[in-house]
Amino acid sequence: MARCAFKPLFERQAQTEKIRSVQGMLQRFRTLFNLPSTICESSSKGEHDLAIREYKKAIAKATIGHLCSLQKQQSFWAEIGTEEIVNEIRKRPS
């Protein structure tokens, strides 16, 4: 009887824990998700060194174990479009 009464509470608690876990993951990868806009903004201001530095920092963060396989890394960078942005920056005259 008590289990039936508290079941919705336990289900909500489990759902809350899942949401917190996802929120923590999003927070950890915030730099990666914001990378395309950060690079574009830095580039448009002429701060190409900052754009490249942010890109390198993100690559280092991504390769430290979270996106360990090369195939996963390539897929991730292709999906957020960062490689194209960095290549465009490299082609611009300094």
ABEGO torsion letter per residue (X at the ends): XAAAAAAAAAAAAAAAAAAAAAAAAAAAAAAAAAAAAAAAAAAAAGBAAAAAAAAAAAAAAAAAGABABAAAAAAAAAAAGAAAAAAAAAABBX
